[in-house]
Amino acid sequence: MIAGVCGGIAEYCKIDPVIVRVIAVLLLLPGGLPGLLPYVVLWIVVPHAPYGSGGERLAKSD
């Protein structure tokens, strides 16, 4: 829940975010690098979503 990477992946794949977070934690266990490096890369590369946290479009404040 640091950068929203796992939540974004879960939303894109239409699965429960808990499953993606558990997989990410399991990848961190064998020394950290197998899980930390992809997380940081995705944090940098994947753009922010133009929608709110519930999937609704953000309203313009004109």
Secondary structure by P-SEA (a helix, b strand, c coil): cccaaaaaaaaaacccaaaaaaaaaaaacccccccaaaaaaaaacccccccccccccccccc
